[in-house]
Amino acid sequence: MKLNHTNIRLVITRLVIILLCLCSGNSKISQTILFNQNWKFLKTDNTTLSLKDVAGMNDTLWEDIMLPHTASIEPLVIKDQQWTGICWYKKAFNTDPGNKGKHISILFEAAMHDVTVWLNGIEIRRHYGGYLPFYLDISDLIHFDSENTLVIRLDNRENLSIPPGKPLKELDFNYYRGIYRNAGFNQTEFKDLKPADRTSRQLRGYGEVRLLQQALNFMEAYNSNLSGPAIGSSNWGMFDYNRGYASDIETSGIMDIIRIPKFTFWFYKSQSDNEPVCFIASFNTLASAKYIRVFSNGDSVALYRNGILLSTQKPDVSQNTANLPHPPFTFEMSSFEAGNLRAESFKHGTLWAEHTISTEGKESKLKMEADLCGLKLKPGDIIFINASVTDVNGNVPYDSTLPVSFTMEGDAKIIGNNPFSSEAGIATVLIKAGNTSGKIVIRAESNNLIPSSLEILNGN
């Protein structure tokens, strides 16, 4: 039987068990343990087996396996329908009593596709869907004085209530099977994140911590992709977008639906050598993360706060950056101080790129710009007009949601909502240029802020 190389690549996985200190003021990961070794696997046609049934089976009936693992190796060309059915995984492990009082969790990035998990005979999770991660907090269930047993039942039979929600005969791809994809989320501030904070689906207005989380998720996935024989890499969504089957926006884009970059955009941009990149992924506020992350394609970065050099660092080194062309630069911050942060990126000892951000002040005025993508406006074109809420120095308060009203002079019309509420300090409308060449004037106003106007030439 020939191996299905595509499936082999897709089922690569690692499991990690994550231990977090719960001491006051300390949310750092104290230890990360790979969970790949010493698993047992059972594939069966008996769909009625219970946990009690499989627990009583002799270990000789189970196959010794190591993750990554797929429940069924298919031929190179599948002439008949692929295997679907039920399989079981189990693992016995012990935990150091010294970990008592710590947050202990196990993270699966994906398993296909109806998953039931038991720890020491207690059902702790039912998860549906084979394309998203799930996280198990086992802090209060783990045994420190005896062996622990983790048992997982996977059912990848056709189920129209689980995406993709169609019978195999109607799909142009096959279901995965088993536990697959790399584990992630090996970050240092995990214990305080709610489930919605961990996902890669983040609106630009959700704030710094969640934008950093999205960037970290994509960074780990990209690093993982590069660990295998991939010849390229792509991201599912460049922009957030509307969906026909849901009333909310799909927000896993690296730019929002208006085409304004999130932090993840700058991570990807820093992986190329096409042009110098240096970006501080922070809003530099009291609520900011206790570290500063800089995305750059330089080989060192110097970080200054209010003109004083804090540190010069080389790229981050970890299992989540090992394959990246240009890992980020992370600076631990002992305290917050309002003012300016400036990052200077160097390559071969020469200044390569730099970026400065400032702590924002009180909302004061509006600043407008047209997203022309370097082109001239022509009759019939539709473009974004962005109005940024700023303080007196031009810094954007990233928590601002003020409504902004737009008016127009000239042969053009506003498309969509007007007024438009700001997201992360920026309100946007679409305008459509008319057939008459000439000047178009757009004006933006909001409450007691100083208004702004913008002139654009339509046509020659």
C-alpha positions in Angstrom: 0.0 0.0 0.0 1.3 3.4 -0.9 1.3 6.1 1.6 -0.8 9.2 1.1 1.9 11.9 1.5 -0.6 14.7 1.6 -2.3 13.1 4.6 1.0 12.4 6.3 1.9 16.0 6.1 -1.5 17.2 7.5 -1.5 14.9 10.5 1.7 16.1 12.0 1.1 17.0 15.7 2.6 17.7 19.0 0.9 17.8 22.3 2.2 19.9 25.1 1.2 19.9 28.8 1.5 23.5 30.1 2.2 24.3 33.8 1.6 27.8 34.9 2.4 29.3 38.3 -0.6 30.7 40.1 1.4 32.8 42.5 0.2 36.4 42.8 1.6 38.7 40.2 3.3 35.8 38.3 1.7 34.4 35.1 4.8 32.9 33.6 4.9 29.4 32.2 7.2 27.4 34.6 7.5 24.4 32.3 6.4 23.1 29.0 6.5 19.3 28.4 6.0 17.7 25.0 3.4 15.0 25.2 4.3 13.0 22.1 5.7 9.8 23.6 4.2 6.6 24.9 0.6 6.8 23.6 -1.5 3.7 22.8 -4.0 3.5 19.9 -7.0 1.3 19.2 -9.0 1.4 16.0 -12.3 -0.6 16.1 -15.4 -1.3 14.1 -17.4 -1.7 17.3 -19.2 1.6 17.7 -20.8 0.6 21.0 -17.6 0.4 23.1 -17.7 2.5 26.3 -14.9 3.8 28.4 -15.3 0.9 30.8 -15.0 -1.5 27.8 -11.8 -0.2 26.5 -10.3 0.4 30.0 -10.7 -3.3 30.6 -8.9 -4.4 27.4 -5.5 -6.0 27.7 -2.7 -3.6 26.5 -1.6 -6.2 24.0 -4.7 -5.2 21.9 -3.5 -1.6 21.7 -0.9 -0.4 19.3 2.1 1.6 20.8 2.3 4.8 18.9 4.0 8.2 19.0 2.4 11.4 18.0 2.1 12.6 15.2 -0.4 9.9 14.3 -3.2 9.3 11.8 -5.9 6.7 12.4 -5.7 5.3 8.9 -3.1 5.4 6.2 -4.8 5.6 2.8 -3.4 4.5 -0.6 -2.0 7.2 -2.8 -5.2 7.0 -4.9 -8.3 6.3 -2.9 -10.6 4.3 -5.2 -13.1 3.6 -2.5 -14.3 5.9 0.2 -11.7 6.8 2.8 -11.9 5.2 6.2 -14.3 6.7 8.7 -15.0 5.4 12.1 -14.1 5.4 15.8 -10.7 5.2 17.3 -9.3 5.5 20.8 -6.1 7.0 22.3 -4.8 6.6 25.8 -1.7 7.7 27.7 -0.6 7.0 31.3 1.6 9.6 33.0 2.8 10.8 36.3 3.1 14.3 37.6 5.7 15.7 40.0 4.1 16.5 43.4 6.1 19.8 43.2 3.6 21.0 40.6 0.8 21.1 43.2 -0.8 24.6 43.2 0.2 25.3 39.6 -2.1 25.7 36.7 -1.8 22.6 34.6 -3.3 22.3 31.2 -3.2 20.2 28.0 -3.7 21.8 24.6 -4.7 20.0 21.4 -4.6 22.1 18.2 -7.0 19.8 16.4 -8.5 16.3 16.4 -11.0 15.0 13.9 -13.8 15.6 14.7 -16.1 14.5 17.5 -13.9 14.2 20.5 -14.5 12.9 24.0 -11.8 13.2 26.7 -11.6 11.4 30.0 -9.0 11.9 32.8 -8.8 9.3 35.5 -12.3 8.0 34.5 -13.9 11.4 34.6 -15.3 12.9 31.3 -13.7 16.4 31.2 -14.5 17.6 27.6 -16.7 17.0 24.6 -15.4 18.9 21.6 -16.9 19.2 18.1 -15.1 20.2 15.0 -11.8 19.0 13.6 -10.3 22.3 12.6 -10.0 24.3 15.8 -7.9 23.8 19.0 -9.2 23.0 22.4 -7.7 23.5 25.8 -8.1 21.4 28.9 -7.6 22.8 32.4 -6.7 19.7 34.5 -5.4 21.6 37.5 -8.0 20.2 39.9 -8.3 16.7 38.4 -4.7 15.5 38.1 -3.3 13.0 40.7 0.0 13.8 42.2 0.4 10.6 44.3 -0.6 8.0 41.7 -0.6 7.4 37.9 -2.9 9.4 35.7 -4.7 8.0 32.6 -5.9 10.2 29.7 -8.3 8.5 27.3 -9.6 10.1 24.1 -12.3 8.8 21.8 -12.3 10.2 18.2 -15.3 9.7 15.9 -14.7 11.0 12.3 -17.8 9.4 10.8 -20.0 11.6 8.6 -21.8 14.1 10.8 -23.8 16.9 9.0 -23.9 19.0 12.1 -20.0 19.3 12.2 -18.2 21.3 9.5 -17.8 20.9 6.6 -21.3 19.5 7.1 -21.6 17.6 3.9 -21.4 13.9 3.1 -18.0 12.7 1.8 -19.5 12.0 -1.6 -20.2 15.7 -2.0 -16.8 17.0 -0.9 -13.8 17.6 -3.1 -11.5 16.7 -0.2 -11.3 14.0 2.5 -11.8 14.2 6.2 -8.7 14.0 8.4 -8.5 11.4 11.0 -6.8 11.1 14.4 -5.0 13.8 16.3 -3.2 16.2 13.9 -1.6 19.7 13.6 1.0 21.2 15.8 0.2 22.3 19.3 0.5 26.0 20.1 -0.1 28.8 22.6 3.2 28.4 24.4 3.0 32.0 25.7 3.9 33.5 29.0 0.5 35.1 29.9 -1.9 32.3 29.2 -3.7 31.6 32.4 -5.6 34.9 32.4 -6.8 34.6 28.8 -10.5 33.8 28.2 -11.3 31.4 25.3 -12.3 34.3 23.1 -8.9 35.9 23.8 -7.0 32.8 22.6 -8.5 32.5 19.2 -7.0 33.9 16.0 -10.4 35.6 15.2 -9.8 39.1 16.5 -11.3 42.4 15.5 -8.8 45.3 15.3 -10.8 47.0 18.0 -10.4 44.2 20.5 -7.3 45.7 22.0 -3.6 45.1 22.2 -3.5 41.8 24.1 -5.9 40.1 21.7 -4.0 41.5 18.7 -0.8 40.2 20.1 -2.4 36.8 20.6 -3.6 36.6 17.0 -0.1 37.5 15.8 1.4 34.8 18.1 -1.0 32.2 16.9 -0.1 32.9 13.2 3.6 33.1 14.1 3.5 29.6 15.7 1.5 28.2 12.7 3.9 29.7 10.2 6.9 28.4 12.1 5.3 25.0 12.2 4.6 25.0 8.4 8.3 25.7 7.8 9.4 22.7 9.8 8.3 20.3 7.1 8.9 19.9 3.4 6.6 22.8 2.5 7.4 24.7 -0.7 5.3 27.7 0.3 2.9 29.1 2.8 -0.4 31.0 2.7 -2.9 32.5 5.0 -6.6 31.8 4.7 -7.8 35.4 5.0 -5.9 38.5 4.1 -8.9 40.6 5.2 -11.8 40.2 7.6 -14.9 39.4 5.6 -18.7 38.8 5.7 -20.1 35.3 5.5 -23.4 34.2 4.0 -24.2 31.7 6.8 -23.4 34.0 9.8 -24.4 37.4 10.9 -21.0 38.4 12.2 -17.7 39.1 10.5 -15.0 36.4 10.1 -12.2 38.2 11.8 -9.1 36.0 11.3 -7.8 38.4 8.6 -4.4 40.0 9.1 -6.1 43.3 8.1 -9.6 44.3 9.1 -12.5 44.5 6.7 -11.5 48.1 5.9 -7.9 47.0 5.0 -6.3 48.5 8.1 -3.4 46.3 9.3 -3.5 44.3 12.6 -0.3 43.3 14.3 -0.2 40.1 12.4 0.2 42.0 9.1 3.5 43.4 10.4 4.7 39.9 11.5 4.2 38.6 8.0 5.7 41.6 6.4 8.8 41.2 8.7 9.4 37.7 7.3 10.3 39.1 3.9 13.5 40.9 2.9 11.8 43.0 0.2 12.1 46.1 2.2 13.2 47.2 5.7 10.6 46.5 8.4 10.5 47.6 12.0 7.2 47.7 13.9 6.4 48.0 17.6 3.4 45.8 18.4 2.1 47.9 21.3 -0.2 50.8 22.1 2.2 51.9 24.9 -0.5 52.4 27.5 -0.9 51.5 31.2 -3.0 48.5 30.0 -0.4 47.3 27.6 1.3 43.9 27.9 4.3 43.6 30.3 6.6 43.1 27.3 7.2 45.0 24.1 7.3 42.9 20.9 9.0 44.3 17.8 8.6 42.7 14.3 11.6 43.4 12.2 13.7 41.8 9.4 16.9 43.3 10.9 19.4 41.3 12.9 19.2 43.3 16.1 16.9 45.9 17.6 17.6 48.7 20.1 14.6 49.9 22.2 14.5 53.4 23.7 11.9 54.8 26.1 11.8 58.6 26.2 15.2 58.8 24.7 16.9 56.4 27.1 18.2 53.1 25.7 16.5 50.2 27.5 18.2 47.3 25.7 19.6 46.0 22.4 18.6 42.5 21.6 19.0 39.7 19.1 15.9 37.8 17.7 13.9 35.6 20.0 15.0 32.0 20.3 12.4 29.3 21.1 10.7 26.3 19.7 8.1 28.6 18.2 10.6 30.7 16.3 13.2 28.1 15.3 12.2 28.0 11.6 11.3 31.7 11.0 13.4 33.7 8.6 13.1 36.7 11.0 11.9 35.9 14.6 10.5 38.8 16.6 12.3 40.7 19.3 10.7 40.7 22.8 11.7 43.1 25.5 10.5 42.4 29.1 9.3 45.6 30.8 9.5 45.9 34.5 7.2 48.9 34.7 5.1 51.3 32.5 6.2 54.9 31.8 4.1 57.1 29.5 5.8 58.8 26.6 7.6 57.6 23.5 8.9 54.2 22.5 11.4 54.1 19.7 12.8 50.9 18.1 15.8 51.0 15.9 16.5 48.0 13.7 20.0 47.2 12.5 21.4 45.0 9.8 25.1 44.2 9.7 25.7 47.1 12.2 23.9 49.7 10.0 20.6 51.3 10.9 18.0 49.4 8.8 14.6 50.7 9.9 12.9 52.4 12.9 9.5 53.0 14.4 8.2 55.3 17.1 4.9 55.2 19.0 3.6 57.5 21.7 1.2 57.2 24.6 -2.0 58.8 23.5 -3.6 61.8 25.2 -7.2 63.1 25.2 -9.2 63.0 22.0 -8.8 66.4 20.3 -9.1 66.4 16.6 -9.7 64.4 13.4 -7.2 63.5 10.7 -8.2 62.2 7.3 -6.6 60.2 4.5 -7.7 58.5 1.4 -6.7 54.9 0.7 -5.7 55.3 -3.0 -3.1 52.5 -3.0 -0.7 54.8 -4.8 -3.1 55.3 -7.7 -5.0 58.3 -9.1 -8.8 58.5 -8.6 -10.7 57.9 -11.7 -14.5 58.3 -12.4 -16.4 55.4 -11.1 -13.7 54.3 -8.6 -14.7 53.4 -5.0 -12.2 54.1 -2.3 -11.9 54.1 1.5 -11.7 57.4 3.4 -10.3 57.0 6.9 -10.8 59.6 9.6 -8.6 59.0 12.6 -9.4 60.4 16.1 -6.2 61.8 17.5 -4.9 63.8 20.4 -3.2 67.2 20.0 0.0 65.5 18.9 -1.6 63.3 16.3 -1.6 60.1 18.4 -4.6 57.8 18.0 -6.4 56.7 21.2 -6.9 53.0 20.3 -9.9 52.6 22.6 -11.8 55.4 20.9 -15.3 54.5 19.4 -16.5 58.0 18.7 -19.0 58.3 15.8 -17.8 60.4 12.9 -20.1 62.2 10.4 -18.9 62.7 6.8 -20.1 65.3 4.2 -19.2 65.6 0.6 -18.7 68.4 -2.0 -18.2 67.6 -5.7 -19.4 64.7 -8.0 -19.1 61.8 -5.6 -21.3 60.0 -3.1 -20.9 58.3 0.2 -21.6 54.6 0.4 -22.7 52.8 3.6 -23.3 54.0 7.1 -22.9 57.7 7.9 -22.1 58.6 10.7 -19.7 55.7 11.2 -18.5 54.6 14.7 -14.7 54.5 15.1 -13.0 51.2 15.7 -9.7 51.5 17.5 -9.8 55.3 16.8 -10.5 55.1 13.1 -13.8 55.6 11.3 -14.1 54.7 7.6 -16.5 55.3 4.8 -16.5 54.4 1.1 -16.9 57.1 -1.5 -17.7 56.5 -5.2 -16.3 59.1 -7.6 -18.8 60.4 -10.2 -18.3 60.9 -13.9 -17.4 64.5 -13.7 -13.7 65.3 -13.4 -12.6 67.8 -10.8 -12.1 68.3 -7.1 -13.9 66.3 -4.4 -13.9 67.6 -0.8 -14.7 65.3 2.1 -15.3 66.7 5.6 -15.3 64.7 8.8 -16.8 65.9 12.1 -17.3 64.3 15.6 -18.7 65.8 18.8 -16.4 68.6 20.0 -13.3 67.5 18.1 -11.6 69.8 15.6 -13.0 68.7 12.2 -10.9 67.7 9.2 -11.2 68.0 5.5 -9.6 66.3 2.5 -9.4 67.2 -1.1 -9.0 64.6 -3.9 -8.8 65.2 -7.6 -11.1 63.0 -9.7 -9.8 62.3 -13.2 -6.9 64.0 -15.0 
